[in-house]
Amino acid sequence: TTRRIAEEAGVNEVTIFRQFGSKDALLDIAMRECARLDAEATLPREPVHPENELTHWAQTHYDGICAMRAIVRQMMSDASERPDAMACAKIGPCSAFTQLRDYVVRLRRDGWISETDSVRPADVGPAVSMLMGALFNDAMNRDMMPELFPQTPADSLRAYVRIFLRGIGTRSEPSSRPQRTAAVPSFSSAP
């Protein structure tokens, strides 16, 4: 409630309405700020150690979801009554999805994933969704169902990342890819 938000913020409830206009506007700004923070957790342009890079990225996103667990649960329960609120709630996850998908493309481009033995391009989206789903499920449910998560969060995140990388065919080291050269047309004077 706005009363609880005001209490947590140490302000009068009227101040919230003066500042933001409505609870929906406040939630929209809060979700956009969280999405901005999510966007700051980026993956490197040039992959060097995919498992470490992805584990760090996963930990950052996991921590963000855990920090917002209560508001995410509330927004999910309100989704059918206020579908317009979901537009801002998906900004962070969509940004994370794009970051992760683009990272997989860079892994393939840089020789970490075989072009012949790897996951098909059409399967990258579902693979990314699976990793993100594992992170979200763990972050949202570990506190309520700890028996489903026997490992520590850090060990679970590393396992999710290892399984993801294995699933998309990531190598332990990049292959040395031959440089591609364009065929040079031969211009001879012979008939």
C-alpha positions in Angstrom: 0.0 0.0 0.0 1.1 3.6 -0.4 0.9 3.9 3.4 3.5 1.1 3.8 5.6 2.7 1.1 5.5 6.0 2.9 6.4 4.4 6.2 9.4 2.6 4.6 10.5 5.9 2.9 10.0 7.9 6.1 7.7 10.4 4.5 4.0 11.3 4.8 1.7 9.4 2.4 0.5 12.7 0.9 4.1 13.4 -0.1 4.1 10.3 -2.3 1.0 11.5 -4.2 2.4 15.0 -4.5 5.7 13.6 -5.9 4.4 10.9 -8.1 0.6 11.5 -8.6 -0.5 7.9 -8.2 0.7 4.5 -6.9 0.9 3.3 -10.5 3.2 6.2 -11.4 5.4 5.4 -8.4 5.6 1.7 -9.4 6.4 2.6 -13.0 9.3 4.8 -11.9 10.5 2.1 -9.5 10.5 -0.6 -12.2 12.2 1.7 -14.7 14.9 2.4 -12.2 15.4 -1.3 -11.6 15.5 -1.9 -15.4 18.2 0.8 -15.6 20.2 -0.9 -12.9 19.8 -4.2 -14.8 21.1 -2.6 -17.9 24.3 -1.7 -16.1 25.1 -5.3 -15.5 26.5 -6.0 -19.0 28.4 -8.8 -20.5 31.7 -8.1 -22.2 32.0 -7.2 -25.9 34.8 -9.7 -26.2 34.3 -13.0 -24.3 37.4 -14.1 -22.4 36.0 -16.6 -19.8 32.4 -17.3 -20.5 31.6 -19.2 -17.3 33.0 -16.5 -15.1 31.5 -13.7 -17.1 28.0 -15.3 -17.2 28.1 -16.3 -13.6 28.9 -12.7 -12.6 26.1 -11.4 -14.8 23.7 -14.1 -13.4 24.6 -13.1 -9.9 23.8 -9.5 -10.5 20.4 -10.3 -12.1 19.6 -12.8 -9.3 20.4 -10.2 -6.6 18.2 -7.7 -8.4 15.3 -10.1 -8.5 15.8 -11.0 -4.8 15.8 -7.4 -3.8 12.5 -6.8 -5.7 10.9 -10.1 -4.7 8.0 -8.5 -2.8 7.1 -6.0 -5.5 7.5 -8.6 -8.3 5.1 -10.9 -6.4 2.6 -8.1 -5.9 2.8 -7.0 -9.5 2.3 -10.5 -10.7 -0.8 -10.9 -8.5 -2.1 -7.5 -9.8 -1.4 -8.3 -13.4 -4.9 -9.3 -14.4 -6.4 -6.2 -12.8 -3.7 -3.8 -14.0 -2.3 -5.2 -17.3 -0.8 -1.7 -18.1 1.6 -2.0 -15.2 3.2 -5.1 -16.8 4.5 -2.9 -19.6 7.1 -1.4 -17.3 7.7 -4.7 -15.4 9.0 -6.4 -18.5 11.6 -3.7 -19.4 14.3 -5.3 -17.2 13.8 -8.9 -18.2 13.6 -7.9 -21.9 16.9 -6.0 -21.6 18.5 -9.0 -19.9 17.2 -11.4 -22.6 18.7 -9.2 -25.3 22.0 -8.9 -23.5 22.3 -12.6 -23.0 21.2 -13.5 -26.6 23.7 -11.0 -28.0 26.5 -12.5 -25.8 25.7 -15.9 -27.3 26.1 -14.5 -30.7 29.5 -13.0 -29.7 30.5 -16.4 -28.3 29.7 -18.0 -31.7 31.4 -15.2 -33.6 34.6 -15.5 -31.5 34.9 -19.3 -31.9 33.6 -20.4 -28.4 30.7 -22.2 -30.0 31.2 -24.4 -33.0 29.3 -23.3 -36.1 28.6 -27.0 -37.0 28.0 -28.7 -33.7 26.2 -25.9 -31.8 22.7 -25.1 -31.0 20.7 -24.0 -34.0 20.1 -20.2 -34.2 16.4 -20.7 -33.7 17.2 -22.5 -30.4 19.2 -19.6 -28.9 16.1 -17.8 -27.7 14.6 -20.8 -25.9 18.1 -21.5 -24.3 18.3 -17.9 -23.1 14.8 -18.1 -21.7 15.6 -21.3 -19.8 18.6 -19.7 -18.1 16.6 -16.6 -17.2 13.7 -18.8 -16.0 16.1 -20.7 -13.7 17.4 -17.5 -12.2 13.9 -16.1 -11.8 12.5 -19.3 -10.3 15.4 -19.6 -7.8 15.2 -15.9 -6.8 11.4 -15.9 -6.3 11.0 -19.3 -4.7 14.1 -20.2 -2.6 12.7 -18.4 0.4 9.4 -20.2 0.3 10.5 -23.7 -0.9 14.2 -24.1 0.3 14.0 -27.9 -0.1 13.9 -27.4 -3.9 17.2 -25.6 -3.8 19.7 -27.8 -1.9 22.8 -25.9 -3.0 23.7 -22.4 -2.0 22.6 -19.6 -4.3 26.2 -19.1 -5.6 26.6 -22.8 -6.3 23.2 -23.0 -8.0 24.0 -20.0 -10.2 27.3 -21.5 -11.3 25.5 -24.8 -12.1 22.8 -23.0 -14.1 25.5 -21.2 -16.1 27.5 -24.4 -16.7 24.4 -26.3 -17.9 23.5 -23.4 -20.2 27.0 -23.2 -21.7 27.1 -27.0 -22.2 23.6 -26.9 -23.8 24.6 -24.3 -26.4 27.9 -26.2 -27.1 30.4 -23.8 -25.6 34.0 -24.9 -25.8 36.5 -24.5 -22.9 38.6 -22.4 -25.3 37.8 -20.6 -28.5 38.8 -22.3 -31.7 41.3 -20.6 -33.9 39.1 -19.6 -36.7 40.6 -19.1 -40.1 40.1 -15.6 -41.5 37.5 -15.6 -44.2 38.6 -13.9 -47.3 36.5 -12.9 -50.2 37.1 -14.6 -53.5 39.1 -12.2 -55.7 37.8 -12.2 -59.2 40.3 -13.1 -61.9 40.5 -10.6 -64.7 42.6 -12.0 -67.5 43.0 -10.8 -71.0 42.7 -14.3 -72.4 39.5 -15.1 -74.3 
